[in-house]
Amino acid sequence: MSMFTSTFVDALGLLATFDARVGEIVWLSLQVSGGAVLLGTLIGLPLGACLAVGRFPGKQAASILVNGMMGLPSVVVGVVVYLFLSRSGPLGEFGLLYTPSAMVIAQTLLVVPLMAAISRQVIEDVWQRYAEELQVMCFSWWQSVTTLLYDCRHSLMVAVLAGLGRAMSEVGAVMIVGGNIDRSTRVMTTTIALETSKGDLPLAIALGMVLILIILALNALAFFVRRWAMRHYD
């Protein structure tokens, strides 16, 4: 049996036997990425809607800034969060460095601009069609934002999924602020990088398979939910 084949057989064996290491790492990954996406949804979607609906000086510059921050290098975000959370930093007294909470903070900073930019585009397209109608109904600025967010909730799943994909595939920032500590801050992506460098390819491949399956399952779920919603609400 070739090394290539044996590696995949061993990886499938880890998954088939419900290896405890794999389960622990996957669970922590879901907790960290899920927390970041939840915060990103609460911050990014309203921020994007406000940029789409609001009329204020510097609106165009703010939109350009949000779009530009979609490509933020993750290692730069990791270093900035590290400086804030280190003992000499302004948030050092909370002792968050090298904890899952620090990883959530870093991932949130990465997903918010992405989710805000996508939601701004989605809301802006709908706002152009319904702006006059909402103004005739005497909707306030904030009422227009909340109404459009609710009306576009199914389309905005694209933004949530994009944020989740960015969060779950993140390596650099979470490794810097989390430290990749065994049984504490080791998630799928950082474990894959570490175990590959150590030569433990079966574990790296097993986690890679799980990561891909999770992303595919979530996208399939979003597809069917949106399809169901279009049938019932359109």
Beta strands, then each sheet from edge to edge (+ up, - down):
end
